[in-house]
Amino acid sequence: MSISRRHVIQSAGATALLASLGQQAMAQAQIDTLKIVTGFAAGGTSDNTCRRVGTRLTGPYAKTVVVENKTGAGGQIAIQYIKGQPADGTSLLQSPTSMFTIYPHIFKKLPYDPVADVTPVTLACVFDFGFAVGPLVPASVKNVADFIAWAKANPTQANFGSPAAGSTPHFVGALLGKSGGIDLKHAAYRGTQPAMLDLLGGQIAAVSGPIGDITQHLATGKIRILATSGAKRNRFAPDVPTYAEQGFKELTHSEWFAFFLPPKAAPELVARMNSALKAALASKDVIDGLATFGLEAMSNSPAELADLLKQDTAKWAPIVKAIGFTADA
């Protein structure tokens, strides 16, 4: 992942400008209802991020905040919806990076322009991915090398689920198959939670998804996490070695969620929303709440988010080409 300190620590001048604009804008009348839109199912990390942050926006920003789960097409439907909404501060999109930085490389045509059809506001959080196996995989499989050996011996059962085709966890799983020399078949779901249900039920062998979507199921005793995707061990699963520790450095990838307004939102509105979201993301209850889902709250400026989008889009181009996946195939 290409997030660095300079992406999240703003310059004094930029902070002062945003604070000034934000204070002026926050003095405006409170809106009646804010819709926070996510392209993924209820119960997952994206949905919970929306709900945790929405609770803190109730009052300071809007009288009522509702979360709408517009699932389907791997998050595309939510973006397509938000691009058609008025840029008046009543609709807000929360989305993972993949829809903006990977999808342009795998779809010949998208129902939205990843640059022109949204207005970047701020990061929401960052997180790593986990690779978990369930009852379909024998208990003797304890690490990535074991899984590769098992997959080679059981090719008809060698598969994994992810929250969406073309998502970052999909590509982490695809890279695992490529690096391990196995035909690891992919099953796309409408979010990680539906995939986890099939994992628990023994319908699929493994799941590649946000670490928080996986750790919440550890208490069942039915799943095991074989690896995490960060540059260092994940603090929410400290006993699990990273892919890099197990010899797969090319699988070191993390992701972020971010908030976007509809296209052509006025600078004053962007500043107001940025100020409100930053306050929400800095609150202890949101930080602690997101941590229960393996998410680390983080915010930045609209300009820094736009720059991060450009960098990550460029980063994924050669990776997608190497894997050879196209959603239109």
Number of C-alpha atoms within 10 A of each C-alpha: 18 13 16 9 8 10 17 16 13 16 10 9 9 12 14 12 12 21 16 14 19 20 15 13 18 18 11 10 9 14 17 13 16 20 18 24 26 29 28 31 22 19 15 19 27 27 22 18 25 25 21 18 26 23 15 20 21 19 14 14 26 19 13 16 24 16 20 19 19 19 18 16 15 21 24 21 18 22 26 19 17 24 23 13 15 14 20 15 21 18 22 25 26 26 27 23 20 25 21 21 23 22 25 19 21 19 15 11 12 13 13 20 15 16 14 11 19 25 25 25 30 28 29 26 23 20 25 28 28 30 28 26 28 23 18 18 22 12 12 9 16 15 19 22 14 12 21 21 13 17 22 16 11 12 13 11 18 23 20 24 29 30 28 25 24 24 21 27 28 23 23 23 25 24 20 21 20 14 14 18 12 16 17 23 15 22 17 19 20 19 27 27 23 18 26 28 13 16 24 20 14 16 17 24 23 34 31 31 31 29 25 23 25 25 19 12 16 13 8 8 10 16 23 23 24 22 26 30 31 22 17 15 19 21 11 17 17 11 11 18 20 28 26 18 15 13 12 16 14 14 22 18 20 21 21 20 21 22 27 28 29 25 19 15 18 14 13 15 19 27 24 26 24 26 23 20 24 21 16 24 24 14 15 11 15 22 19 15 19 22 17 16 22 26 26 19 25 18 26 21 25 21 15 21 23 15 13 20 20 14 15 19 18 14 15 20 15 12 16 18 12 11 13 10 17 15 12 8 7
